[in-house]
């Protein structure tokens, strides 16, 4: 295949062998992430920009997919790798693993989406018993050569050969103890040479084979290990957590080694063009002298702030600052950069658009708009509803009486309280039992991922803002404090000693503040987020840090409101919720559940109505309920004056308004045994037995209840009409919409509508007020969705009740299945996410789409909305925009999220249409 053709995938009729599987860094660019992975695409981009990138090549994700599908590498891959390796050797003037002056390479994973630490990396490929001597002579440093060799055996043994990493760690700790030193840099060449011998014995004992001395075998085995790591447990868990597709595969980057462990004039670091925690501009990152890159991200040695590099190596520092500015202007975003300095020479090892906290995301987006690097539409793609939701979480009350016991690096913000646990297994176990936990480690590694997911927050005594714990926590939106050096963490004894000698045992409550880095004993009280106070109207943009964040959120919300097509309404059942929703930006009420108005003191009235034996008893109950309902609606119309209010007529499962059959049976039995009067209880028990249902959710509820109990729905319609007339006569602007629930056939709707129209006409005549009350239905049954064209003949609007629609499409009882088998389904990958959380586009979503289309074919002006919980879910909002709904409705606190996502949906769909 010609290199000028698009070789991203094997097209129909093209054999796998004809696909180009390997690209030199000079051949790709940042737009080829699907093919080259994020790391490979960005290495190519930096190479194209003329930045100092060590030469190398990338094996594509297509090669990985062939390997994962067939269990074998593509037949052409070995020859392609050989050709690129030969070209690399010619460019470098040395051969892989040659004895006198060896070329060494790193083999790194690189998926399309960043998965920090989740897949495998091996450094120093090409070292052997022979070439380590040549490396020592070439570098003029025996210690460096043997340190590099022991690193190779340790990484290769763990990631490629599957040796328990603790065996290597224990041997390293024993070597340091024997030498009476605390850090590995204090081990001398002779110590490291002995350690290499020990490491090779570990490999031989655990694997039954010697550590491979052939450099090409090392490289080939490492490439396969990276491919295999795509389906490793921790990688699959991370993808499920981050909702990354499982079929993407990973690229493999083979890069010539540059060394940061050649002495004090060498080192390695990670830099950010802006602070990933706050979004502020400045010099942010970590640097570690005489180290390789894994030392920084693993957090095994505490770094120095990047700013100190200016005193250590000003030439490299100045060059790095210039490159950082170049990259940020080129990518038009916060960039996360890995670099190495080899004896005073700077090399760029990686760049990517950096993960950031929620607050940083909003600040950076507005900063880039102000700098003219991006426009408002692009800014909306840089933030999301999940981040906004994080900003609405409470924070610690700084005025409370607290006992601070430590302070680390504020790595990922939030206020987290929980019981101290010291390993991931316990974190998961306790979390599943309902306990909130804080995972405490010296430093985390990828094997801790499940515990990090389960914990409320993560606390480490080592590492900085670029350590594994910090990067992964920021990506998950999890509170994290790193590098709290004053805290002595003893994972084996499951305890942490704080300054002053106090010991925190496993199970003790602690609180960590990811915004300040502070660690407290006990539970610290929380206060509302300033972002919530802003939406409530109690906080306005200002000068301090909190108000700066509010200003950024305010601007992004304004961008979204200008761009969005979808309107956002609230699910609210009373005036208090309606007013709060209006402050949060609601444009009406999309769902008022009238059954919630009948709980408490009114429940007895509904019970009497349902159990009434005579018309007289029924009318007496309805007469008592009417003024109560009217008052409810007057208050709602006043709170939402000028905005639509969709009122769903009574839709409870019948058992919610009937006495518990077991309790009633016991009362009757006790009365009989005591020979006490019990005629009323017995009559009630007989009625409850008569109305008892095995599955109330699919029984006498919704429109069925309205048809079976004469006068129930007409009473509610009359209350709505009279309330609207009263509000209109008071110079208000009520905009009521009446929604009939659980309709499965147009005939049900026609009967109820005929009765409702008659009542409305009566109220109009009695009050002398012209009322415009729209009547529609909730689409929550598959049959309603499938016959939407017929139902639209009698409905002026549809509101999709996606909670019930999901239950009936899947055959799930939400109350039961989420607790019984959803966890197993998520772990096995059957669900990427619960269908009750994000709409099932293929099943439930297809019914929504077809019902919307059929309904509008019958009635072109049919108003379409959704009022299930999916109305506030970010991903689902995008789907509803694409389908063409008019509005989404959600709980008041999710309204800002829905507004933001509706704006993002508008700009992303416009971008797709343009492309």
GIJO-V589781 format. One record per backbone hydrogen bond with DSSP energy under -0.5 kcal/mol. NH is the residue of the N-H (numbers start at 0). CO is the residue of the C=O. If there is no record, write none. Layout:
[[NH;CO] [NH;CO]]
This chain:
[[4;1] [6;4] [10;8] [13;10] [14;12] [17;14] [18;15] [20;18] [22;57] [24;55] [26;23] [27;23] [31;28] [35;31] [36;32] [37;110] [39;35] [40;36] [41;37] [42;38] [43;39] [44;40] [45;41] [46;42] [47;43] [48;44] [49;46] [50;45] [52;50] [56;253] [57;22] [58;251] [59;20] [59;57] [60;34] [63;59] [64;60] [65;61] [66;62] [67;63] [68;64] [69;65] [70;66] [76;73] [77;73] [79;75] [80;76] [81;77] [82;78] [83;79] [84;80] [85;81] [86;82] [87;83] [88;84] [89;85] [90;86] [91;87] [92;88] [93;88] [96;102] [97;94] [102;94] [103;101] [104;124] [105;254] [106;121] [107;105] [107;252] [108;119] [109;250] [111;248] [117;114] [118;114] [121;106] [124;104] [126;123] [131;127] [132;129] [133;129] [134;130] [135;131] [136;132] [137;133] [138;134] [139;135] [140;135] [144;140] [145;141] [146;142] [147;143] [148;144] [149;145] [150;146] [151;147] [152;148] [153;149] [154;150] [155;151] [156;152] [157;153] [158;154] [159;155] [160;155] [162;156] [166;163] [167;163] [168;164] [169;165] [170;166] [171;167] [172;168] [173;169] [174;170] [175;171] [176;172] [177;173] [178;174] [179;175] [180;175] [185;182] [186;183] [191;187] [192;188] [193;189] [194;190] [195;191] [196;192] [197;193] [198;194] [199;195] [200;196] [201;197] [202;198] [203;199] [204;200] [205;201] [206;202] [207;203] [208;202] [214;212] [217;213] [218;214] [219;215] [220;216] [221;217] [222;218] [223;219] [224;220] [225;221] [226;222] [227;223] [228;224] [229;225] [229;226] [230;227] [231;228] [235;231] [236;232] [237;233] [238;234] [239;235] [240;236] [241;237] [242;238] [243;238] [247;244] [250;109] [251;58] [252;107] [253;56] [253;251] [254;105] [254;252] [255;54] [256;103] [259;257] [265;262] [266;340] [267;287] [268;338] [269;285] [270;336] [271;283] [272;334] [274;279] [278;274] [281;272] [283;271] [283;281] [285;269] [286;303] [287;267] [289;262] [289;265] [290;259] [294;291] [295;291] [295;292] [296;292] [297;293] [298;294] [298;295] [299;294] [300;294] [303;286] [305;284] [307;304] [308;305] [309;306] [310;307] [311;307] [312;308] [316;312] [317;313] [318;314] [319;315] [320;316] [321;317] [322;318] [323;319] [324;320] [325;321] [326;322] [327;323] [328;324] [329;325] [330;326] [331;327] [332;327] [335;351] [336;270] [336;334] [337;349] [338;268] [339;346] [340;266] [341;339] [341;344] [342;340] [343;264] [344;341] [345;343] [346;339] [347;51] [348;337] [348;346] [349;337] [351;335] [353;333] [353;351] [356;275] [360;356] [361;357] [362;358] [363;359] [364;360] [365;361] [366;362] [367;363] [368;364] [369;365] [370;366] [371;368] [372;367] [373;367] [378;374] [379;375] [380;376] [380;377] [381;377] [381;378] [382;379] [387;383] [388;384] [389;385] [390;386] [391;387] [391;388] [392;389] [394;526] [396;524] [397;395] [399;396] [401;399] [402;520] [403;401] [404;518] [405;518] [407;516] [408;481] [410;408] [410;479] [411;479] [415;413] [415;511] [417;509] [418;435] [419;507] [420;437] [426;422] [427;423] [428;424] [429;425] [430;426] [431;427] [432;428] [432;429] [433;430] [434;429] [437;418] [438;436] [438;456] [439;420] [439;437] [440;458] [447;444] [448;445] [451;447] [452;448] [453;449] [454;450] [455;436] [456;436] [457;478] [458;438] [459;480] [460;440] [461;441] [466;463] [467;296] [470;466] [471;467] [472;468] [473;469] [474;470] [475;471] [476;472] [476;473] [477;472] [478;455] [479;411] [480;457] [481;408] [482;461] [483;459] [484;482] [486;483] [487;485] [487;496] [488;486] [489;487] [489;494] [490;488] [493;489] [494;489] [495;503] [496;487] [497;495] [497;501] [498;404] [500;497] [503;495] [503;501] [504;502] [505;493] [506;419] [507;504] [509;417] [510;519] [511;415] [512;517] [513;413] [513;511] [514;413] [515;512] [516;512] [518;405] [519;510] [520;402] [521;508] [523;521] [526;394] [530;390] [532;528] [533;529] [534;530] [535;531] [536;533] [537;532] [538;532] [547;543] [548;544] [549;545] [550;546] [551;547] [552;548] [553;549] [554;550] [555;551] [556;552] [557;553] [558;554] [559;555] [560;556] [561;557] [562;558] [563;559] [566;885] [568;566] [568;887] [569;587] [570;889] [571;569] [571;590] [577;573] [578;574] [579;575] [580;576] [581;577] [582;578] [583;579] [584;581] [585;580] [586;567] [588;643] [589;569] [589;587] [590;569] [591;645] [592;590] [593;591] [593;647] [595;592] [596;593] [597;594] [598;595] [601;598] [602;599] [603;600] [604;601] [605;601] [606;602] [607;603] [608;604] [609;605] [610;606] [611;607] [611;608] [617;613] [618;614] [619;615] [620;616] [621;617] [622;618] [623;619] [624;620] [625;621] [626;622] [627;623] [628;624] [629;625] [630;626] [631;627] [632;628] [633;629] [634;630] [635;631] [636;632] [637;633] [638;634] [639;635] [640;637] [641;732] [642;639] [643;586] [644;734] [645;588] [646;644] [646;736] [647;591] [647;645] [648;646] [648;738] [655;652] [656;653] [657;654] [663;659] [664;660] [665;661] [666;662] [667;663] [668;664] [669;665] [670;666] [671;667] [672;668] [673;669] [674;671] [675;670] [681;677] [682;678] [683;679] [684;680] [685;681] [686;682] [687;683] [688;684] [689;685] [690;686] [691;687] [697;694] [698;695] [700;698] [702;740] [703;700] [704;701] [705;701] [706;702] [707;703] [708;704] [709;707] [711;708] [714;710] [715;711] [716;712] [717;713] [718;714] [719;715] [720;716] [721;717] [722;718] [723;719] [724;720] [725;721] [726;722] [727;723] [728;724] [729;725] [730;727] [731;726] [734;642] [736;644] [737;773] [738;646] [738;736] [739;775] [740;738] [742;777] [747;744] [748;744] [749;745] [750;746] [751;747] [752;748] [753;749] [754;750] [755;751] [756;752] [757;753] [758;754] [759;755] [760;756] [761;757] [762;758] [763;759] [764;760] [765;761] [766;762] [767;763] [768;763] [770;768] [772;770] [773;735] [773;771] [775;737] [776;796] [777;739] [778;776] [778;798] [779;777] [784;780] [785;781] [786;782] [787;784] [789;786] [790;786] [791;787] [792;789] [793;790] [794;790] [795;774] [797;862] [798;776] [799;864] [800;778] [800;798] [801;799] [804;800] [805;801] [806;802] [807;803] [808;804] [809;805] [810;806] [811;806] [813;811] [815;812] [816;812] [817;813] [818;815] [819;815] [820;816] [821;816] [824;820] [825;821] [826;822] [827;823] [828;825] [829;824] [830;824] [836;833] [837;833] [840;838] [844;839] [845;840] [846;842] [847;843] [848;844] [849;845] [850;846] [851;847] [852;848] [853;849] [854;850] [855;851] [856;852] [857;853] [858;854] [861;858] [862;795] [864;797] [865;886] [866;799] [867;799] [870;867] [871;868] [872;869] [876;872] [877;873] [878;874] [879;875] [880;876] [881;877] [882;878] [883;879] [883;880] [884;879] [885;863] [886;863] [887;566] [888;865] [889;568] [891;570] [893;890] [894;890] [894;891] [897;893] [898;894] [899;895] [900;896] [901;897] [902;898] [903;899] [904;900] [905;901] [906;902] [907;903] [908;904] [909;905] [910;906] [911;907] [912;908] [913;909] [914;910]]
